[in-house]
Protein backbone atom coordinates (compact mmCIF):
# COMPACT_ATOMS: atom_id res chain seq x y z
CA UNK A 1 0.00 0.00 0.00
CA UNK A 2 1.25 3.49 -0.85
CA UNK A 3 2.16 5.80 1.98
CA UNK A 4 -0.82 8.01 2.95
CA UNK A 5 1.35 11.13 3.14
CA UNK A 6 4.16 12.61 1.17
CA UNK A 7 7.40 13.41 3.04
CA UNK A 8 6.45 17.07 2.63
CA UNK A 9 3.25 16.54 4.62
CA UNK A 10 5.17 14.86 7.43
CA UNK A 11 7.67 17.73 7.44
CA UNK A 12 4.76 20.18 7.70
CA UNK A 13 3.47 18.38 10.79
CA UNK A 14 6.95 18.41 12.32
CA UNK A 15 7.31 22.15 11.67
CA UNK A 16 3.87 22.98 13.08
CA UNK A 17 4.13 20.96 16.28
CA UNK A 18 7.76 21.89 16.95
CA UNK A 19 6.74 25.54 16.52
CA UNK A 20 3.97 25.02 19.08
CA UNK A 21 6.50 23.57 21.52
CA UNK A 22 8.99 26.38 20.88
CA UNK A 23 6.32 29.08 21.32
CA UNK A 24 5.19 27.56 24.63
CA UNK A 25 8.70 26.82 25.97
CA UNK A 26 10.38 30.09 24.90
CA UNK A 27 7.64 32.73 24.75
CA UNK A 28 9.99 35.66 25.40
CA UNK A 29 12.15 34.72 22.42
CA UNK A 30 9.24 34.72 19.98
CA UNK A 31 7.05 37.43 21.54
CA UNK A 32 8.09 39.87 18.78
CA UNK A 33 6.05 37.75 16.31
CA UNK A 34 2.75 38.21 18.16
CA UNK A 35 1.52 41.17 16.06
CA UNK A 36 2.12 39.41 12.73
CA UNK A 37 0.03 36.19 12.40
CA UNK A 38 -2.56 37.91 10.18
CA UNK A 39 0.12 39.23 7.81
CA UNK A 40 1.72 35.78 7.66
CA UNK A 41 -1.69 34.21 7.00
CA UNK A 42 -2.23 36.58 4.07
CA UNK A 43 1.11 35.50 2.59
CA UNK A 44 0.14 31.87 3.15
CA UNK A 45 -3.15 32.39 1.31
CA UNK A 46 -1.38 34.29 -1.46
CA UNK A 47 0.85 31.27 -2.06
CA UNK A 48 -2.15 28.92 -1.90
CA UNK A 49 -4.18 30.92 -4.43
CA UNK A 50 -1.35 30.97 -6.98
CA UNK A 51 -2.68 27.77 -8.52
CA UNK A 52 -6.32 28.97 -8.68
CA UNK A 53 -7.26 31.12 -11.67
CA UNK A 54 -10.16 33.57 -11.65
CA UNK A 55 -11.82 31.76 -14.55
CA UNK A 56 -11.75 28.57 -12.49
CA UNK A 57 -13.51 30.41 -9.67
CA UNK A 58 -16.32 31.59 -11.95
CA UNK A 59 -16.58 28.14 -13.51
CA UNK A 60 -16.83 26.61 -10.04
CA UNK A 61 -19.60 29.02 -9.08
CA UNK A 62 -21.53 28.30 -12.28
CA UNK A 63 -21.18 24.55 -11.73
CA UNK A 64 -22.65 24.78 -8.24
CA UNK A 65 -25.65 22.47 -8.18
CA UNK A 66 -28.38 22.32 -5.54
CA UNK A 67 -26.58 19.54 -3.58
CA UNK A 68 -23.37 21.61 -3.56
CA UNK A 69 -25.16 24.76 -2.38
CA UNK A 70 -27.01 22.68 0.21
CA UNK A 71 -23.82 21.25 1.72
CA UNK A 72 -22.33 24.76 1.80
CA UNK A 73 -25.31 25.91 3.89
CA UNK A 74 -24.99 22.79 6.06
CA UNK A 75 -21.29 23.43 6.64
CA UNK A 76 -21.35 27.17 7.25
CA UNK A 77 -24.67 27.70 9.04
CA UNK A 78 -26.67 24.61 10.05
CA UNK A 79 -23.99 22.26 11.40
CA UNK A 80 -22.14 24.96 13.42
CA UNK A 81 -25.35 25.93 15.22
CA UNK A 82 -26.33 22.30 15.86
CA UNK A 83 -22.90 21.39 17.25
CA UNK A 84 -22.79 24.53 19.37
CA UNK A 85 -26.10 23.55 20.97
CA UNK A 86 -24.98 19.95 21.43
CA UNK A 87 -21.69 20.97 23.07
CA UNK A 88 -23.52 23.34 25.43
CA UNK A 89 -25.08 20.24 26.99
CA UNK A 90 -22.22 17.76 26.60
CA UNK A 91 -19.03 19.85 26.95
CA UNK A 92 -19.93 23.54 27.39
CA UNK A 93 -16.34 24.76 27.69
CA UNK A 94 -15.77 23.72 24.07
CA UNK A 95 -19.10 24.86 22.59
CA UNK A 96 -17.54 27.99 21.12
CA UNK A 97 -14.59 26.00 19.72
CA UNK A 98 -17.02 23.64 17.98
CA UNK A 99 -18.98 26.55 16.53
CA UNK A 100 -15.93 28.33 15.14
CA UNK A 101 -14.13 25.31 13.75
CA UNK A 102 -17.27 24.01 12.04
CA UNK A 103 -18.21 27.35 10.46
CA UNK A 104 -14.84 28.11 8.84
CA UNK A 105 -14.27 27.54 5.12
CA UNK A 106 -13.11 24.29 3.52
CA UNK A 107 -9.30 24.28 3.35
CA UNK A 108 -7.43 25.05 0.14
CA UNK A 109 -5.66 21.69 0.40
CA UNK A 110 -8.96 19.78 0.63
CA UNK A 111 -8.91 18.75 -3.07
CA UNK A 112 -5.50 17.17 -2.47
CA UNK A 113 -6.83 15.34 0.60
CA UNK A 114 -9.77 14.17 -1.52
CA UNK A 115 -7.36 12.73 -4.08
CA UNK A 116 -5.64 10.77 -1.30
CA UNK A 117 -8.86 9.03 -0.26
CA UNK A 118 -10.43 8.63 -3.71
CA UNK A 119 -13.11 11.31 -3.40
CA UNK A 120 -14.78 13.42 -6.07
CA UNK A 121 -12.15 16.17 -6.01
CA UNK A 122 -13.92 18.33 -8.61
CA UNK A 123 -16.83 18.76 -6.20
CA UNK A 124 -14.47 19.45 -3.33
CA UNK A 125 -12.76 22.22 -5.34
CA UNK A 126 -16.13 23.88 -6.03
CA UNK A 127 -17.02 23.87 -2.33
CA UNK A 128 -13.54 25.13 -1.41
CA UNK A 129 -13.95 28.13 -3.72
CA UNK A 130 -17.51 28.95 -2.62
CA UNK A 131 -16.82 28.68 1.12
CA UNK A 132 -13.60 30.70 0.82
CA UNK A 133 -15.54 33.54 -0.81
CA UNK A 134 -18.42 33.37 1.68
CA UNK A 135 -16.54 32.91 4.97
CA UNK A 136 -15.73 36.62 5.59
CA UNK A 137 -19.49 37.25 5.65
CA UNK A 138 -20.95 33.97 6.94
CA UNK A 139 -18.64 33.39 9.92
CA UNK A 140 -19.18 36.81 11.57
CA UNK A 141 -22.92 36.48 10.90
CA UNK A 142 -23.11 33.06 12.58
CA UNK A 143 -21.03 34.26 15.55
CA UNK A 144 -23.23 37.36 15.86
CA UNK A 145 -26.40 35.27 15.62
CA UNK A 146 -25.37 32.68 18.20
CA UNK A 147 -23.28 34.75 20.62
CA UNK A 148 -24.84 38.22 20.45
CA UNK A 149 -26.15 38.00 24.01
CA UNK A 150 -23.06 36.44 25.60
CA UNK A 151 -20.04 37.90 23.79
CA UNK A 152 -19.41 41.54 22.88
CA UNK A 153 -17.84 41.29 19.44
CA UNK A 154 -18.01 43.59 16.44
CA UNK A 155 -19.43 42.00 13.30
CA UNK A 156 -17.52 44.54 11.19
CA UNK A 157 -14.20 43.91 12.94
CA UNK A 158 -14.53 40.18 12.30
CA UNK A 159 -15.55 40.77 8.68
CA UNK A 160 -12.61 43.14 8.15
CA UNK A 161 -10.06 40.62 9.42
CA UNK A 162 -11.47 37.75 7.36
CA UNK A 163 -11.83 39.90 4.24
CA UNK A 164 -8.20 41.02 4.56
CA UNK A 165 -7.08 37.42 4.94
CA UNK A 166 -9.07 36.11 1.95
CA UNK A 167 -9.72 38.86 -0.59
CA UNK A 168 -6.44 40.81 -0.52
CA UNK A 169 -4.34 37.73 -1.45
CA UNK A 170 -6.82 36.78 -4.20
CA UNK A 171 -6.71 40.32 -5.62
CA UNK A 172 -2.90 40.43 -5.41
CA UNK A 173 -2.61 37.15 -7.33
CA UNK A 174 -4.96 38.37 -10.07
CA UNK A 175 -3.15 41.71 -10.44
CA UNK A 176 0.29 40.11 -10.60
CA UNK A 177 -1.00 37.49 -13.06
CA UNK A 178 -1.78 40.32 -15.47
CA UNK A 179 1.24 42.52 -14.79
CA UNK A 180 4.04 40.09 -13.89
CA UNK A 181 3.15 36.45 -14.64
CA UNK A 182 6.83 35.44 -14.50
CA UNK A 183 6.96 36.65 -10.88
CA UNK A 184 3.99 34.42 -10.01
CA UNK A 185 5.63 31.43 -11.68
CA UNK A 186 8.79 32.00 -9.66
CA UNK A 187 6.78 32.39 -6.45
CA UNK A 188 4.83 29.22 -7.19
CA UNK A 189 8.05 27.23 -7.55
CA UNK A 190 9.10 28.39 -4.08
CA UNK A 191 5.69 28.03 -2.44
CA UNK A 192 6.51 25.06 -0.24
CA UNK A 193 9.42 26.56 1.77
CA UNK A 194 7.54 29.87 2.02
CA UNK A 195 4.46 28.06 3.33
CA UNK A 196 6.55 26.21 5.92
CA UNK A 197 8.03 29.48 7.17
CA UNK A 198 4.59 31.15 7.35
CA UNK A 199 3.12 28.20 9.27
CA UNK A 200 6.01 28.38 11.74
CA UNK A 201 5.74 32.16 12.22
CA UNK A 202 1.97 32.02 12.74
CA UNK A 203 2.22 29.25 15.33
CA UNK A 204 5.18 30.86 17.13
CA UNK A 205 3.36 34.20 17.34
CA UNK A 206 0.11 32.70 18.57
CA UNK A 207 1.48 30.20 21.07
CA UNK A 208 4.04 32.52 22.61
CA UNK A 209 1.06 34.73 23.46
CA UNK A 210 -0.67 31.95 25.41
CA UNK A 211 2.37 30.15 26.88
CA UNK A 212 1.57 31.05 30.50
CA UNK A 213 -1.90 29.54 30.24
CA UNK A 214 -0.50 26.28 28.89
CA UNK A 215 1.83 26.01 31.89
CA UNK A 216 -1.04 26.56 34.30
CA UNK A 217 -3.40 24.20 32.44
CA UNK A 218 -1.40 21.59 30.44
CA UNK A 219 -4.48 19.35 30.18
CA UNK A 220 -5.86 21.91 27.72
CA UNK A 221 -3.65 20.50 24.96
CA UNK A 222 -4.94 16.95 25.44
CA UNK A 223 -8.54 18.09 25.77
CA UNK A 224 -8.33 20.17 22.61
CA UNK A 225 -6.86 17.25 20.66
CA UNK A 226 -9.61 14.88 21.82
CA UNK A 227 -12.33 17.41 20.98
CA UNK A 228 -10.83 17.84 17.52
CA UNK A 229 -10.80 14.09 16.93
CA UNK A 230 -14.44 13.80 18.06
CA UNK A 231 -15.45 16.69 15.80
CA UNK A 232 -13.64 15.16 12.83
CA UNK A 233 -15.68 11.97 13.26
CA UNK A 234 -18.91 13.99 13.32
CA UNK A 235 -17.87 15.98 10.24
CA UNK A 236 -16.91 12.89 8.25
CA UNK A 237 -20.08 11.00 9.17
CA UNK A 238 -22.22 14.04 8.32
CA UNK A 239 -20.59 14.42 4.90
CA UNK A 240 -21.01 10.73 4.10
CA UNK A 241 -24.66 10.75 5.22
CA UNK A 242 -25.38 13.90 3.23
CA UNK A 243 -24.44 12.06 0.02
CA UNK A 244 -25.97 8.72 1.07
CA UNK A 245 -27.18 6.79 -1.94
CA UNK A 246 -24.59 8.52 -4.14
CA UNK A 247 -21.37 6.90 -5.43
CA UNK A 248 -18.69 6.33 -2.80
CA UNK A 249 -16.51 9.04 -4.38
CA UNK A 250 -19.24 11.61 -3.66
CA UNK A 251 -19.66 10.37 -0.09
CA UNK A 252 -15.91 10.67 0.50
CA UNK A 253 -15.98 14.14 -1.05
CA UNK A 254 -18.70 15.11 1.42
CA UNK A 255 -16.54 13.93 4.31
CA UNK A 256 -13.56 15.94 3.04
CA UNK A 257 -15.67 19.07 2.43
CA UNK A 258 -16.76 19.14 6.07
CA UNK A 259 -13.75 17.66 7.85
CA UNK A 260 -10.81 19.29 6.05
CA UNK A 261 -11.46 22.91 6.90
CA UNK A 262 -9.12 25.90 7.02
CA UNK A 263 -8.08 25.42 10.63
CA UNK A 264 -5.02 27.70 10.32
CA UNK A 265 -7.36 30.59 9.45
CA UNK A 266 -9.27 29.71 12.61
CA UNK A 267 -6.05 29.65 14.66
CA UNK A 268 -5.38 33.28 13.67
CA UNK A 269 -9.03 34.34 13.97
CA UNK A 270 -9.46 32.74 17.41
CA UNK A 271 -6.22 34.24 18.69
CA UNK A 272 -7.42 37.70 17.67
CA UNK A 273 -11.03 37.56 18.88
CA UNK A 274 -11.33 34.68 21.37
CA UNK A 275 -9.03 32.78 23.73
CA UNK A 276 -6.52 29.97 24.18
CA UNK A 277 -9.11 27.18 24.29
CA UNK A 278 -10.53 28.05 20.88
CA UNK A 279 -7.06 28.69 19.46
CA UNK A 280 -5.66 25.40 20.74
CA UNK A 281 -8.64 23.41 19.45
CA UNK A 282 -8.11 24.85 15.98
CA UNK A 283 -4.36 24.15 16.12
CA UNK A 284 -4.68 20.60 17.43
CA UNK A 285 -7.15 19.82 14.66
CA UNK A 286 -4.08 19.23 12.51
CA UNK A 287 -3.97 15.74 14.03
CA UNK A 288 -7.33 14.53 12.66
CA UNK A 289 -6.88 16.73 9.58
CA UNK A 290 -4.14 14.38 8.36
CA UNK A 291 -5.17 11.34 10.39
CA UNK A 292 -8.56 11.07 8.66
CA UNK A 293 -6.87 9.79 5.52
CA UNK A 294 -6.59 6.25 6.91
CA UNK A 295 -10.20 5.74 8.11
CA UNK A 296 -11.60 7.33 4.95
CA UNK A 297 -9.45 5.07 2.81
CA UNK A 298 -10.68 2.11 4.88
CA UNK A 299 -14.27 3.22 4.32
CA UNK A 300 -13.69 3.37 0.57
CA UNK A 301 -12.10 -0.09 0.46
CA UNK A 302 -14.76 -1.76 2.61
CA UNK A 303 -17.63 -0.05 0.78
CA UNK A 304 -16.32 -0.92 -2.65
CA UNK A 305 -15.37 -4.42 -1.53
Helices and strands as residue ranges (DSSP letters): H 7-25, H 27-30, G 31-36, H 37-48, G 49-51, H 54-62, H 66-73, I 74-78, H 79-90, G 92-94, H 95-103, H 110-117, H 121-147, H 155-163, I 164-168, H 169-179, H 181-189, H 191-209, H 211-216, H 219-242, H 248-259, H 263-273, H 276-284, H 286-304
